[in-house]
């Protein structure tokens, strides 16, 4: 009689791996974005917001993607008040996603 065969390790879905990567990368992106916003570096803030928007689409977080896109647009337009407003909204949508996942 042969020994039982061990079950293969669980395969993690691409969605799970992307969510883990996003959780790991988000704190650094937020710190960089906060720094860019504090310095009123619109071009850098727009690039970071664009990266967050792309990541948000991968993890199926439409609110985060929408807020990051609005922040990117405000930065591209040089809209200081809009940048600050959308920065606050983005922080909330990221917090909501992180809490839920």
C-alpha positions in Angstrom: 0.0 0.0 0.0 1.4 3.4 -1.0 1.6 6.5 1.2 -1.1 9.1 0.6 -0.2 11.8 -1.8 0.0 15.2 -0.4 -2.4 17.7 -1.8 -0.7 20.3 -4.0 -0.3 23.7 -2.4 -3.2 26.0 -3.0 -2.9 28.1 -6.1 -3.4 31.8 -5.4 -5.4 33.6 -8.0 -4.0 36.4 -10.0 -6.5 38.7 -8.4 -5.2 37.7 -4.9 -1.6 38.3 -5.9 -2.4 41.7 -7.4 -4.3 42.7 -4.2 -1.3 41.6 -2.1 1.1 43.6 -4.4 -1.2 46.6 -4.1 -1.3 46.4 -0.3 2.5 46.2 -0.2 3.1 49.0 -2.7 0.4 51.5 -1.6 2.1 52.9 1.5 5.2 53.8 -0.5 3.1 55.4 -3.3 1.1 57.4 -0.7 4.2 58.6 1.0 5.6 59.7 -2.4 2.4 61.3 -3.4 2.0 63.1 -0.1 5.6 64.5 -0.6 4.8 65.6 -4.2 1.6 67.3 -3.1 3.3 69.1 -0.2 5.9 70.4 -2.6 3.2 71.3 -5.2 5.1 69.2 -7.7 2.1 68.7 -10.0 3.9 66.7 -12.6 5.2 64.2 -10.1 1.9 64.0 -8.3 0.1 63.3 -11.6 2.5 60.5 -12.5 2.0 58.8 -9.1 -1.8 59.3 -9.3 -1.7 57.7 -12.7 0.2 54.7 -11.3 -2.4 54.3 -8.5 -5.2 54.6 -11.0 -3.7 51.7 -13.0 -3.3 49.6 -9.9 -6.8 50.3 -8.8 -8.2 49.1 -12.1 -6.2 45.8 -11.7 -7.7 45.2 -8.2 -11.2 46.2 -9.4 -11.5 49.3 -7.1 -13.5 51.8 -9.2 -13.8 54.4 -6.5 -10.0 54.4 -6.0 -9.4 54.5 -9.8 -11.9 57.4 -10.2 -10.3 59.4 -7.3 -6.8 58.8 -8.6 -7.9 59.8 -12.1 -9.5 63.0 -10.8 -6.4 63.8 -8.9 -4.3 63.2 -12.0 -6.5 65.5 -14.0 -6.3 68.2 -11.3 -2.6 68.0 -11.2 -2.3 68.1 -15.0 -4.5 71.3 -14.9 -2.4 72.9 -12.1 -5.6 73.1 -10.0 -4.3 73.4 -6.5 -7.7 73.3 -4.8 -8.8 70.4 -6.9 -5.6 68.6 -6.2 -6.1 68.9 -2.4 -9.8 67.9 -2.7 -9.1 64.8 -4.8 -6.1 63.9 -2.6 -8.5 63.7 0.3 -11.0 61.6 -1.6 -8.2 59.3 -2.8 -7.0 58.7 0.7 -10.5 57.8 1.8 -11.1 55.4 -1.1 -7.7 53.7 -0.4 -8.5 53.4 3.3 -11.9 51.9 2.4 -10.3 49.3 0.1 -7.5 48.5 2.5 -10.0 47.9 5.3 -12.2 45.7 3.1 -9.3 43.6 1.8 
